[in-house]
């Protein structure tokens, strides 16, 4: 009794003093006034319990009634905090919770009066359950305030929420144990005043930071949904527990068996019900229709929609993600997506519906109607149209079981596709809010589909561009080979009887045929894939092409190292580049001029330099015209030789630089990435 007297006596002084401070501070409006009343009621209850402890009584009717009044004041205070926001959604939710709590408290007060003085800690099941419900309602209101308040209120509101939450949390623990053991724990009841006392300094901090207690909150739909689900499940289980209790009391020898079996079956039933998609859909519709002005939480719906449709990490293709995202908004269990392809509609994706492999020609009247109206089309029970006057809906468009609505996917007023959704699990009415959200989401989905189609078109265009570029390079190389063969034919009339000329002619023709075969192979995808990652000896290739090749111009000087020089890339491509550069150098010099081909290394690159003593070029010409495709100063040229060389070098991961001085000559430097030892050794083993 001494602990109870000290605990509740201290609570009397703390809450009484806090109420006086609030009154003296002039806070008699709004939620602050109800905080004064709640603090005063708590002080009165603490004083009554302290007097009972001093007199040696366990609990009196006055204690019970003042405890009921204390709980009612705190519930009303929390209701005022929610109602002060001015938001209809918050007012409706808090009004329901407050009305339920006050009804329970009224019946509890009546039960307390009937029971009279309780000199023992015994407690009735109804009293324990009722006080448990009050604690749960109080914690639910606090949780809604704490989780949905504006960030600007966090600075002061958290102290208030923690303080009042501690009062209800201790009540929850106290009466949970009382319900289990049919008695109130005297030790817990004795320290109850001290636990409530902790809330006073926390509320004082909140009052000092915000004397008006004005808080702006947003009632979360998910919170209401889960709260109603848990509350309904809790009430159901309480009823089942009471029924099980009476089965045990009146079941005789089978009483315990009947109670355990009945309660276990009830738990299984509630779990199956909560996990049912139809139940969740029906509860969601009920919450939206009765607790909120708007059916949808647009922020949540839109973030969820964007998250589903743009989930790049998902293994589902875009068309499947579109169905899931829009079906999630309408709570639909199935859908089909038809997309227009070359004047016909193709079933690109299906979800819980058959996938059609047939193509259906574009119905101009149907397409024009959707593009003009941009409307969501609702279907009747027999796949007919329930409203509006659109054209006849073809049968292939209503292949979804229980087809419900057709959502047009419009992008820039152009119909890209049609999405057919099945009826939701729980019956619902399609209103203007549903139509607006589905239409807006359909436009967003259409933009994603259009973006993907544009990406595919750009990829195909890029592939075609690469092929055309390679074909242009091929034509340029064939032109050079034709020039060599034409030169042989022009000299054949004069030197045709010379055996040495005949040998050189056959060698040149053989080499030209080999070069043309290699050029044709470069158009092959498999040939380019095999060349990727290859290595070769650049020094050996240069000796083969320029030291032993027939009809090599004698004005060429070679400066090649004796050691191998392994580089990464395709040997034929590099050989082609060098031929372009050397051939251009020969065309630039006079009869007595020279061209030097030098190979060296610099860091991780092999430096291949081609130097001539021709007329040179200006810096403006190099910058503006040298590498421009189809720009040439030659009468028979195509203007892509320098451009081709630079692009091929870049494709190999290298770089081509040109340095030239008018009247002195030109130097072309090609940097090619060298191969590492780890790349060269496996290549040598494979060739061996």
C-alpha positions, 0 to 999 in steps of 0.5 A: 500500500505504501508503494501505491500511496507514493506512486499515485500521490506523486501523480496527483501532484504532477498532473494537478500542477500541470493542469494549473499551469495550463490554466494560468497560461490562458490555454482554454481553447481547442485541444489545449482545453481538453488537455487541461481536462484530461490532466485534471481527470488523471490527477483526480483519479490518482488522488482517489487511488492514493486515498484508497491505498491510505485507507487500506482498500484495493479499489473503490467505485470512485476509483473505477469511475474516475479511471473511466473518466480519465480514459475518456478525457484522453480519448477526447483530447486525441480526437480534438487533435485529429479534428483540429486539422480540419480535414474531413477524412481525419474527422470521420475516422476520429469520430468513429473511434471516439464514439466507439470508445465513449460507448464502451466507457459508458457501459464500463461505468455502468458495470462499475456502479453495479459491481460496487466496491471491490476489496479484492483484485478480481476483475470481470472478463467484460471489464478487462476486455473493455479496458483493453479496447480503450487502450487499443483505441488510444494507441491507434489514434496516437499511432495515426497522429505520430505516423502521419503528422507533417515533418514540421510538427516532429520537433514538438509532437513526438514528446506528446505522443510518447507520453500519452502512448506510455499511459495507454501502453501500460494499461494494455499490459495491465489488463492483458494480464488481468484478462488472462489471470482473471485478476488485476496484478497488485504490483503493477496497479501500485506503480501505475501512477508512477508510470503515468507520471513520466508523461507529465515532463514530456507533455510539458516539453510539447506544451513549451514548444507549441502552446496551441497544440496545432498539428496537421496530419494526413490519415493514411488509407493503408493505416485505416485498412490495416487497422480495420482488418486487425480490429475486425480480426481482434473482435472476431477472435474475442467473440470466438474466445468467449464462445470457446469459454462457454463451450468449455464450461458447459461441455462436460468431459469434452469441454476442453476438447471443444474449446481448443478445436473451436478456437483453432478453427476460428483462427484458421478461418480468420487467417484464410479470410484476411489473406483472401483477395476478395475480402481485401478488395471488398474491405478496401472499397468499404474504407474508400467509400465510407472514410474518405472523400476520394476513392484513391490515395493518388500519391500512393497509387501513382508512386506504385504505378510508376514503380511497377511499370518502370521496374527495370530489374523486373524480368517481365517485359514492358507489356506485362508490366503495363497490364499489372500496373493498370490492373492493380489500380482497378483491382482487376485479376486478369487482363489482355494487352493489344498493340497495333503493329503495321495496321493490325492489332496483336495480343502482346501480353496476357495475365490470367487470360488466354494469349491470342496468336492471331492478328486482327486488322485495324478497325478504323471506326473503333480507333477513331472513336477512342482517339476522339473520345479518349474514354474508358469503355465499360462492358456489360455482363455479356460483353456488350457496351453498358454506356455511350455509343461507340462502334461495335466491339469485336469479339477478339477484344473481349476474350478476357473472362468476365471482361469489364473495361477497355482502357485506350493507350493514347500517345499524342492523340494516337491510339497505340493499343487497347488494354482489356481488364477483367471485373475485380474480385469484389463488385464495385461501381466504375465512377468518374474517379476510376475513369479519370485515373485509368485514363491518365495511367493509360496515357502514361503507359502509352508513353512508355510503350512509345518510348520502347518502340522508338528505341527499337526503331533507333537500334534498327536504324543504327544497325542499318547505318553501320551496315551502310558504312561498312558497305561504303568502306567496301566500295572504297577498297574495291575502287583501290583494287580496281585501280591496281588491276587497271594499271596492270592491264595498261602495262600488259600491252607493253610488257606482256611478253616479259616473264618477270612482268607475268609473274608479278601480274599473277601475284598481284591478281592473286593478292587482289582476289584474296583482298576482295574475299577478306573485304566481303567477309568483313560484312559478316556478323560472325566474322566481326564477332570472331575478330573481337578480342583477337590479337596479332603481331603488327610488325609481322603484318607490316613486313608481310604487306610492305616488304614481300608484297609484289608491286610495292612502291620502291619509294617506301622506307620501312623502319620496323623493330625486330621484336614482335609487337602484339596489338589488340584488334583485327589484323585485316582491318588494321592492314586495310587502314595502313593501306589507305594511309600509305596510298594517300601518302604516295598520291601526295608525293612527287616522283622523287618523293619518299614515304616512311613507315615507322613502328614504335611503342609508347606506354600501352600503345603501339605507334605507327607513323606514316610520313611523307614529304609532299605538299602538306595540308593546312590546319583548317583543311585538316579540321574542316574537310579531311575527315568529312565523309564524301568530301574529296579533292580527287576527281575519281575519289569517294571522299571516305578514305580518311574518315574510314581510317579514323573510324576503324581506329576508334573502333579498335580503341585507338586514335588517329592524329594528323600533323601537317605543314604546307610545303613540308609534308604530312605525318599520320600517327596511328595509336593502337592498344597493345595486347597484354601477356595474358592475352598473347599467350593463350592466342599462341597456344591456340594457334600452335 
